[in-house]
């Protein structure tokens, strides 16, 4: 789903950028003098489209990390029959006894 959306967004931006560039005519100064500066139209549209496509591309492949971790009680397991703890012995004939740190 993300790859499809990313592909569609990329194609739309590739089509929109040349259209925005050619919307001002033959590339000459066809805007007009307004407010003390020469108005060439909206040149922010390709930058905004690139920013949106870039944000979608970055967020589409960013790995999700679970920040919530529920830690259990800290301790180890003791085998009363052998008198050993879990890493030293792998099996116990009796039920394991939890020993908190």
TIMI-2910 file (N, C-alpha, C, CB; in pm, 1 decimal, decimal comma, always signed):
<rs>
+----------+----------+----------+----------+----------+----------+----------+----------+----------+----------+----------+----------+------+
!      n_x !      n_y !      n_z !     ca_x !     ca_y !     ca_z !      c_x !      c_y !      c_z !     cb_x !     cb_y !     cb_z ! resn !
+----------+----------+----------+----------+----------+----------+----------+----------+----------+----------+----------+----------+------+
!    +82,0 !   -118,9 !     +0,0 !     +0,0 !     +0,0 !     +0,0 !    +86,3 !   +125,1 !     +0,0 !    -93,3 !     -0,1 !   +119,6 !  Unk !
!   +192,9 !   +123,6 !    +81,4 !   +279,1 !   +241,7 !    +87,0 !   +354,5 !   +261,3 !    -43,3 !   +377,5 !   +230,1 !   +202,7 !  Unk !
!   +396,6 !   +151,4 !   -106,5 !   +469,5 !   +164,3 !   -232,2 !   +378,5 !   +217,7 !   -341,6 !   +529,1 !    +29,6 !   -273,9 !  Unk !
!   +253,5 !   +175,9 !   -341,6 !   +158,5 !   +225,5 !   -440,2 !   +134,7 !   +374,7 !   -420,9 !    +26,1 !   +148,6 !   -431,0 !  Unk !
!   +112,6 !   +416,3 !   -297,0 !    +89,7 !   +557,9 !   -269,2 !   +211,9 !   +642,0 !   -304,7 !    +53,5 !   +577,7 !   -122,2 !  Unk !
!   +329,0 !   +590,2 !   -273,5 !   +451,9 !   +661,5 !   -305,1 !   +470,8 !   +673,9 !   -455,6 !   +571,8 !   +591,1 !   -242,8 !  Unk !
!   +439,5 !   +569,5 !   -528,6 !   +452,1 !   +573,9 !   -674,3 !   +354,9 !   +673,5 !   -735,5 !   +429,0 !   +435,6 !   -733,9 !  Unk !
!   +231,8 !   +673,6 !   -687,4 !   +132,0 !   +768,0 !   -739,1 !   +172,5 !   +911,3 !   -705,7 !     -8,1 !   +737,0 !   -680,9 !  Unk !
!   +220,5 !   +935,4 !   -584,0 !   +263,1 !  +1070,5 !   -546,1 !   +381,4 !  +1116,7 !   -629,7 !   +299,4 !  +1075,3 !   -397,6 !  Unk !
!   +473,1 !  +1026,8 !   -659,4 !   +587,6 !  +1062,1 !   -741,8 !   +545,8 !  +1094,5 !   -884,5 !   +689,1 !   +949,4 !   -741,7 !  Unk !
!   +454,7 !  +1015,8 !   -941,1 !   +407,4 !  +1042,2 !  -1077,3 !   +331,3 !  +1173,9 !  -1083,5 !   +318,1 !   +927,3 !  -1126,8 !  Unk !
!   +247,4 !  +1200,4 !   -985,7 !   +172,3 !  +1326,9 !   -983,1 !   +266,8 !  +1445,8 !   -973,2 !    +73,1 !  +1328,8 !   -865,2 !  Unk !
!   +369,4 !  +1434,3 !   -890,4 !   +462,9 !  +1546,5 !   -877,5 !   +544,9 !  +1564,2 !  -1004,7 !   +556,3 !  +1525,2 !   -757,4 !  Unk !
!   +578,8 !  +1454,4 !  -1071,9 !   +654,6 !  +1466,8 !  -1196,9 !   +570,8 !  +1531,2 !  -1306,6 !   +703,9 !  +1329,4 !  -1243,0 !  Unk !
!   +440,1 !  +1508,5 !  -1304,4 !   +352,1 !  +1572,2 !  -1402,2 !   +326,0 !  +1717,4 !  -1363,7 !   +219,3 !  +1495,3 !  -1413,8 !  Unk !
!   +314,6 !  +1745,4 !  -1233,2 !   +279,6 !  +1880,3 !  -1188,2 !   +395,0 !  +1978,9 !  -1202,5 !   +234,5 !  +1876,3 !  -1044,0 !  Unk !
!   +518,4 !  +1934,9 !  -1188,1 !   +631,1 !  +2027,4 !  -1194,8 !   +647,1 !  +2092,7 !  -1332,6 !   +758,1 !  +1954,8 !  -1158,3 !  Unk !
!   +643,3 !  +2019,5 !  -1443,4 !   +652,3 !  +2088,3 !  -1572,9 !   +531,8 !  +2177,4 !  -1600,6 !   +666,6 !  +1986,8 !  -1684,6 !  Unk !
!   +413,6 !  +2138,0 !  -1553,2 !   +296,4 !  +2221,4 !  -1574,1 !   +309,1 !  +2353,0 !  -1498,8 !   +170,3 !  +2147,8 !  -1530,7 !  Unk !
!   +362,4 !  +2349,0 !  -1378,7 !   +381,2 !  +2471,8 !  -1301,3 !   +488,0 !  +2559,1 !  -1365,1 !   +419,2 !  +2439,2 !  -1156,0 !  Unk !
!   +588,2 !  +2498,8 !  -1424,9 !   +694,0 !  +2577,0 !  -1488,5 !   +645,5 !  +2642,4 !  -1616,7 !   +814,5 !  +2489,0 !  -1517,6 !  Unk !
!   +558,7 !  +2575,4 !  -1691,2 !   +509,5 !  +2630,2 !  -1817,5 !   +385,7 !  +2715,9 !  -1800,6 !   +480,0 !  +2519,0 !  -1913,4 !  Unk !
!   +334,9 !  +2731,4 !  -1682,2 !   +213,6 !  +2808,9 !  -1661,7 !   +236,0 !  +2957,7 !  -1681,6 !   +159,2 !  +2783,8 !  -1523,9 !  Unk !
!   +357,9 !  +3001,9 !  -1688,4 !   +386,6 !  +3145,2 !  -1701,0 !   +417,3 !  +3186,3 !  -1843,4 !   +502,2 !  +3182,8 !  -1612,3 !  Unk !
!   +387,8 !  +3105,9 !  -1937,4 !   +407,2 !  +3145,3 !  -2076,3 !   +537,6 !  +3091,6 !  -2130,9 !   +403,6 !  +3296,1 !  -2089,7 !  Unk !
!   +608,4 !  +3175,1 !  -2206,3 !   +728,9 !  +3133,4 !  -2276,2 !   +855,3 !  +3150,6 !  -2194,4 !   +741,8 !  +3209,2 !  -2402,9 !  Unk !
!   +843,4 !  +3168,6 !  -2067,8 !   +960,4 !  +3183,1 !  -1982,8 !  +1006,4 !  +3327,8 !  -1971,5 !  +1072,8 !  +3098,1 !  -2035,5 !  Unk !
!   +936,0 !  +3420,0 !  -2035,0 !   +973,0 !  +3561,5 !  -2028,0 !   +915,3 !  +3624,8 !  -1903,1 !   +924,7 !  +3636,9 !  -2152,9 !  Unk !
!   +927,3 !  +3756,9 !  -1897,9 !   +878,0 !  +3832,2 !  -1781,9 !   +735,6 !  +3875,8 !  -1810,7 !   +969,0 !  +3956,0 !  -1750,3 !  Unk !
!   +639,8 !  +3785,5 !  -1785,7 !   +500,3 !  +3814,1 !  -1816,1 !   +418,4 !  +3844,9 !  -1691,8 !   +439,2 !  +3698,2 !  -1889,2 !  Unk !
!   +480,7 !  +3858,0 !  -1579,8 !   +407,0 !  +3876,8 !  -1455,6 !   +349,6 !  +4016,2 !  -1442,6 !   +495,8 !  +3848,1 !  -1338,5 !  Unk !
!   +431,0 !  +4112,4 !  -1420,7 !   +385,0 !  +4249,0 !  -1400,1 !   +448,8 !  +4307,5 !  -1276,3 !   +232,8 !  +4254,1 !  -1388,7 !  Unk !
!   +451,3 !  +4438,5 !  -1271,8 !   +514,1 !  +4509,1 !  -1161,2 !   +410,3 !  +4532,9 !  -1054,0 !   +577,1 !  +4642,5 !  -1207,8 !  Unk !
!   +427,9 !  +4470,6 !   -936,8 !   +329,7 !  +4484,5 !   -829,2 !   +400,8 !  +4501,6 !   -696,3 !   +235,4 !  +4362,7 !   -824,4 !  Unk !
!   +362,0 !  +4598,5 !   -622,9 !   +409,6 !  +4617,8 !   -486,7 !   +559,4 !  +4639,0 !   -475,8 !   +371,1 !  +4501,5 !   -404,1 !  Unk !
!   +620,5 !  +4702,5 !   -572,1 !   +761,4 !  +4733,5 !   -564,5 !   +850,9 !  +4620,1 !   -610,0 !   +796,2 !  +4771,1 !   -426,4 !  Unk !
!   +796,9 !  +4510,1 !   -652,1 !   +877,1 !  +4398,3 !   -700,2 !   +812,6 !  +4336,9 !   -823,0 !   +894,8 !  +4292,4 !   -590,5 !  Unk !
!   +886,9 !  +4264,9 !   -897,1 !   +835,1 !  +4204,8 !  -1018,3 !   +770,5 !  +4071,4 !   -983,7 !   +947,0 !  +4186,7 !  -1123,5 !  Unk !
!   +643,5 !  +4054,3 !  -1018,2 !   +567,9 !  +3934,7 !   -985,9 !   +580,7 !  +3834,0 !  -1099,5 !   +420,0 !  +3968,7 !   -959,5 !  Unk !
!   +641,8 !  +3721,7 !  -1071,6 !   +656,3 !  +3619,2 !  -1173,7 !   +558,6 !  +3504,5 !  -1152,8 !   +798,1 !  +3566,6 !  -1175,0 !  Unk !
!   +465,5 !  +3520,6 !  -1066,3 !   +371,5 !  +3412,7 !  -1039,0 !   +416,2 !  +3333,7 !   -916,9 !   +358,1 !  +3320,1 !  -1160,9 !  Unk !
!   +354,7 !  +3220,2 !   -899,9 !   +384,2 !  +3140,1 !   -781,6 !   +496,3 !  +3041,8 !   -812,7 !   +258,0 !  +3065,2 !   -732,9 !  Unk !
!   +613,3 !  +3071,3 !   -761,7 !   +726,0 !  +2980,2 !   -778,3 !   +740,6 !  +2886,5 !   -660,0 !   +853,9 !  +3058,2 !   -798,0 !  Unk !
!   +653,3 !  +2895,7 !   -563,7 !   +660,8 !  +2810,3 !   -447,2 !   +593,3 !  +2675,6 !   -470,4 !   +598,5 !  +2879,3 !   -329,0 !  Unk !
!   +510,1 !  +2663,5 !   -572,9 !   +435,9 !  +2538,9 !   -596,8 !   +528,2 !  +2418,7 !   -620,4 !   +343,4 !  +2556,1 !   -716,8 !  Unk !
!   +632,8 !  +2429,0 !   -705,0 !   +720,8 !  +2312,3 !   -720,0 !   +796,0 !  +2277,5 !   -592,2 !   +820,0 !  +2336,8 !   -830,8 !  Unk !
!   +831,9 !  +2378,1 !   -513,4 !   +902,1 !  +2353,1 !   -387,5 !   +808,7 !  +2283,9 !   -288,8 !   +956,2 !  +2485,3 !   -327,5 !  Unk !
!   +683,0 !  +2329,7 !   -282,7 !   +586,4 !  +2266,7 !   -192,3 !   +557,3 !  +2123,1 !   -235,1 !   +455,8 !  +2348,1 !   -188,1 !  Unk !
!   +543,8 !  +2100,5 !   -365,5 !   +519,2 !  +1964,0 !   -413,6 !   +637,3 !  +1873,5 !   -382,1 !   +491,8 !  +1963,9 !   -564,9 !  Unk !
!   +758,4 !  +1923,9 !   -399,7 !   +876,9 !  +1844,8 !   -366,7 !   +886,2 !  +1814,8 !   -218,5 !  +1001,6 !  +1916,5 !   -411,6 !  Unk !
!   +847,7 !  +1911,2 !   -134,7 !   +850,9 !  +1888,8 !     +9,7 !   +749,7 !  +1783,0 !    +51,8 !   +823,8 !  +2019,3 !    +84,1 !  Unk !
!   +632,3 !  +1784,9 !     -8,9 !   +529,4 !  +1686,3 !    +24,7 !   +572,0 !  +1547,7 !    -20,0 !   +395,0 !  +1723,6 !    -39,6 !  Unk !
!   +622,5 !  +1537,4 !   -142,8 !   +667,1 !  +1407,0 !   -192,9 !   +785,6 !  +1356,1 !   -110,9 !   +705,5 !  +1416,3 !   -342,4 !  Unk !
!   +876,4 !  +1444,0 !    -72,6 !   +989,4 !  +1403,5 !    +10,1 !   +945,9 !  +1354,6 !   +146,8 !  +1085,8 !  +1517,9 !    +25,6 !  Unk !
!   +849,2 !  +1422,8 !   +207,2 !   +799,7 !  +1380,5 !   +338,1 !   +730,7 !  +1245,3 !   +329,5 !   +703,8 !  +1484,6 !   +395,1 !  Unk !
!   +655,7 !  +1223,0 !   +221,3 !   +589,5 !  +1093,2 !   +203,7 !   +693,5 !   +983,9 !   +183,9 !   +492,0 !  +1096,9 !    +83,7 !  Unk !
!   +796,6 !  +1012,7 !   +105,6 !   +899,9 !   +911,5 !    +78,9 !   +977,7 !   +876,5 !   +205,6 !   +996,9 !   +961,4 !    -29,6 !  Unk !
!  +1007,8 !   +976,1 !   +287,1 !  +1082,4 !   +949,3 !   +410,1 !   +997,6 !   +870,0 !   +508,7 !  +1129,1 !  +1080,6 !   +474,3 !  Unk !
!   +870,7 !   +906,6 !   +524,4 !   +785,4 !   +839,7 !   +622,3 !   +736,3 !   +703,6 !   +575,4 !   +667,6 !   +926,6 !   +654,9 !  Unk !
!   +740,3 !   +676,8 !   +445,3 !   +691,1 !   +548,6 !   +395,7 !   +784,2 !   +434,8 !   +433,1 !   +673,7 !   +553,6 !   +245,1 !  Unk !
!   +911,8 !   +460,3 !   +440,9 !  +1007,8 !   +354,2 !   +466,7 !  +1077,8 !   +367,6 !   +601,9 !  +1110,0 !   +351,8 !   +357,5 !  Unk !
!  +1027,9 !   +452,1 !   +687,8 !  +1084,9 !   +466,4 !   +821,7 !  +1039,3 !   +349,3 !   +906,8 !  +1043,5 !   +601,8 !   +886,8 !  Unk !
!  +1131,3 !   +278,8 !   +970,3 !  +1089,4 !   +165,4 !  +1052,7 !  +1016,2 !   +213,4 !  +1177,4 !  +1210,6 !    +79,7 !  +1092,1 !  Unk !
!   +920,9 !   +133,5 !  +1219,1 !   +843,3 !   +166,6 !  +1338,2 !   +906,5 !    +98,3 !  +1458,4 !   +694,5 !   +124,1 !  +1322,2 !  Unk !
!   +936,9 !   +176,1 !  +1557,8 !   +993,7 !   +122,6 !  +1680,3 !   +892,5 !   +139,0 !  +1792,0 !  +1127,2 !   +192,6 !  +1715,6 !  Unk !
!   +864,0 !    +30,4 !  +1860,1 !   +773,9 !    +36,3 !  +1973,6 !   +849,8 !    +95,4 !  +2092,2 !   +716,7 !   -104,8 !  +2007,6 !  Unk !
!   +805,8 !   +209,1 !  +2139,8 !   +876,9 !   +276,1 !  +2248,0 !   +828,7 !   +230,2 !  +2385,0 !   +860,8 !   +426,0 !  +2235,7 !  Unk !
!   +716,1 !   +160,0 !  +2389,9 !   +663,4 !   +113,9 !  +2518,0 !   +717,9 !    -25,3 !  +2546,1 !   +507,6 !   +113,7 !  +2518,3 !  Unk !
!   +779,0 !    -41,1 !  +2659,1 !   +830,2 !   -171,0 !  +2699,3 !   +784,5 !   -199,9 !  +2841,1 !   +984,8 !   -176,2 !  +2688,7 !  Unk !
!   +714,9 !   -308,7 !  +2854,6 !   +667,9 !   -349,4 !  +2986,5 !   +768,9 !   -448,3 !  +3043,0 !   +523,8 !   -412,1 !  +2979,7 !  Unk !
!   +844,2 !   -402,3 !  +3137,1 !   +942,5 !   -488,9 !  +3199,5 !   +877,1 !   -566,9 !  +3312,5 !  +1062,4 !   -407,3 !  +3251,6 !  Unk !
!   +907,9 !   -694,7 !  +3318,2 !   +857,0 !   -778,7 !  +3425,5 !   +942,8 !   -762,0 !  +3549,1 !   +852,5 !   -925,7 !  +3382,6 !  Unk !
!   +910,6 !   -837,8 !  +3649,8 !   +990,7 !   -829,2 !  +3771,6 !  +1131,8 !   -881,7 !  +3745,2 !   +924,0 !   -908,5 !  +3886,6 !  Unk !
!  +1229,7 !   -816,2 !  +3802,3 !  +1368,7 !   -854,2 !  +3783,6 !  +1405,3 !   -965,8 !  +3879,7 !  +1461,2 !   -733,7 !  +3803,3 !  Unk !
!  +1463,2 !  -1070,9 !  +3825,8 !  +1503,2 !  -1181,3 !  +3911,6 !  +1549,5 !  -1299,3 !  +3828,2 !  +1388,2 !  -1222,7 !  +4003,1 !  Unk !
!  +1568,2 !  -1410,7 !  +3894,1 !  +1612,0 !  -1532,9 !  +3828,6 !  +1531,9 !  -1650,0 !  +3885,6 !  +1765,4 !  -1555,0 !  +3847,4 !  Unk !
!  +1553,2 !  -1767,4 !  +3829,8 !  +1481,3 !  -1886,2 !  +3874,0 !  +1576,9 !  -1983,3 !  +3943,8 !  +1412,0 !  -1955,0 !  +3754,5 !  Unk !
!  +1529,7 !  -2040,4 !  +4052,2 !  +1608,5 !  -2129,0 !  +4136,8 !  +1543,9 !  -2267,4 !  +4139,5 !  +1621,3 !  -2071,3 !  +4280,2 !  Unk !
!  +1626,8 !  -2370,8 !  +4129,4 !  +1578,8 !  -2508,6 !  +4137,7 !  +1609,8 !  -2560,5 !  +4278,2 !  +1645,0 !  -2599,4 !  +4027,1 !  Unk !
!  +1508,7 !  -2580,6 !  +4363,6 !  +1535,2 !  -2624,7 !  +4499,8 !  +1590,1 !  -2767,9 !  +4508,3 !  +1409,2 !  -2614,4 !  +4580,6 !  Unk !
!  +1562,4 !  -2850,6 !  +4411,2 !  +1608,8 !  -2989,9 !  +4416,2 !  +1759,8 !  -2998,3 !  +4396,4 !  +1537,2 !  -3074,3 !  +4309,5 !  Unk !
!  +1814,9 !  -2916,4 !  +4305,8 !  +1958,4 !  -2920,9 !  +4275,9 !  +2036,9 !  -2812,1 !  +4347,9 !  +1980,3 !  -2908,4 !  +4126,9 !  Unk !
!  +1969,1 !  -2709,7 !  +4391,6 !  +2037,1 !  -2598,4 !  +4456,2 !  +2109,2 !  -2507,9 !  +4357,2 !  +2135,1 !  -2650,6 !  +4557,3 !  Unk !
!  +2066,8 !  -2508,3 !  +4229,9 !  +2130,9 !  -2426,9 !  +4126,3 !  +2030,3 !  -2329,9 !  +4064,7 !  +2192,3 !  -2516,7 !  +4016,9 !  Unk !
!  +2084,0 !  -2225,6 !  +4003,5 !  +2000,4 !  -2125,4 !  +3937,2 !  +1987,9 !  -2158,3 !  +3788,7 !  +2059,1 !  -1983,3 !  +3956,5 !  Unk !
!  +1898,5 !  -2088,9 !  +3719,9 !  +1861,1 !  -2121,6 !  +3582,7 !  +1976,7 !  -2127,2 !  +3483,2 !  +1762,8 !  -2023,1 !  +3535,3 !  Unk !
!  +2065,1 !  -2031,4 !  +3472,6 !  +2166,8 !  -2046,3 !  +3368,1 !  +2259,5 !  -2165,1 !  +3391,4 !  +2248,8 !  -1920,3 !  +3358,6 !  Unk !
!  +2274,5 !  -2208,8 !  +3515,3 !  +2365,1 !  -2319,3 !  +3544,7 !  +2300,9 !  -2455,0 !  +3515,7 !  +2409,5 !  -2313,0 !  +3690,0 !  Unk !
!  +2170,8 !  -2464,9 !  +3526,2 !  +2098,2 !  -2589,2 !  +3500,3 !  +1978,0 !  -2556,9 !  +3411,5 !  +2052,8 !  -2657,7 !  +3634,4 !  Unk !
!  +1951,6 !  -2641,7 !  +3313,9 !  +1845,2 !  -2613,7 !  +3217,7 !  +1712,1 !  -2677,5 !  +3257,0 !  +1886,1 !  -2662,3 !  +3080,6 !  Unk !
!  +1713,7 !  -2780,6 !  +3333,4 !  +1589,9 !  -2847,4 !  +3371,6 !  +1585,9 !  -2872,6 !  +3520,6 !  +1574,1 !  -2978,4 !  +3296,2 !  Unk !
!  +1464,6 !  -2877,8 !  +3574,2 !  +1447,2 !  -2896,8 !  +3717,0 !  +1335,6 !  -2999,1 !  +3738,1 !  +1414,8 !  -2761,5 !  +3788,7 !  Unk !
!  +1357,4 !  -3102,5 !  +3823,4 !  +1251,7 !  -3201,5 !  +3846,7 !  +1134,3 !  -3144,9 !  +3927,1 !  +1309,2 !  -3321,9 !  +3919,0 !  Unk !
!  +1156,6 !  -3036,4 !  +3997,2 !  +1051,0 !  -2969,9 !  +4074,1 !  +1015,4 !  -2838,9 !  +4002,8 !  +1096,6 !  -2943,2 !  +4223,3 !  Unk !
!   +908,1 !  -2775,5 !  +4042,9 !   +876,3 !  -2644,0 !  +3983,7 !   +983,9 !  -2540,8 !  +4020,2 !   +736,6 !  -2594,7 !  +4032,1 !  Unk !
!  +1012,3 !  -2450,8 !  +3923,0 !  +1111,4 !  -2346,1 !  +3944,9 !  +1060,1 !  -2249,0 !  +4049,2 !  +1144,2 !  -2272,2 !  +3813,7 !  Unk !
!  +1150,2 !  -2192,0 !  +4126,8 !  +1115,8 !  -2092,1 !  +4227,0 !  +1175,6 !  -1959,5 !  +4181,3 !  +1167,9 !  -2132,7 !  +4369,9 !  Unk !
!  +1090,7 !  -1855,5 !  +4168,1 !  +1138,8 !  -1723,6 !  +4125,2 !  +1204,2 !  -1652,9 !  +4243,3 !  +1022,3 !  -1637,5 !  +4067,4 !  Unk !
!  +1326,7 !  -1600,7 !  +4221,4 !  +1400,9 !  -1530,2 !  +4324,7 !  +1424,4 !  -1388,1 !  +4273,8 !  +1536,9 !  -1603,1 !  +4359,2 !  Unk !
!  +1361,6 !  -1286,4 !  +4335,1 !  +1385,7 !  -1148,6 !  +4289,0 !  +1525,1 !  -1102,3 !  +4326,2 !  +1281,7 !  -1052,6 !  +4348,2 !  Unk !
!  +1576,5 !  -1007,6 !  +4249,6 !  +1708,9 !   -951,8 !  +4278,3 !  +1703,8 !   -863,2 !  +4399,2 !  +1762,4 !   -873,8 !  +4159,2 !  Unk !
+----------+----------+----------+----------+----------+----------+----------+----------+----------+----------+----------+----------+------+
</rs>
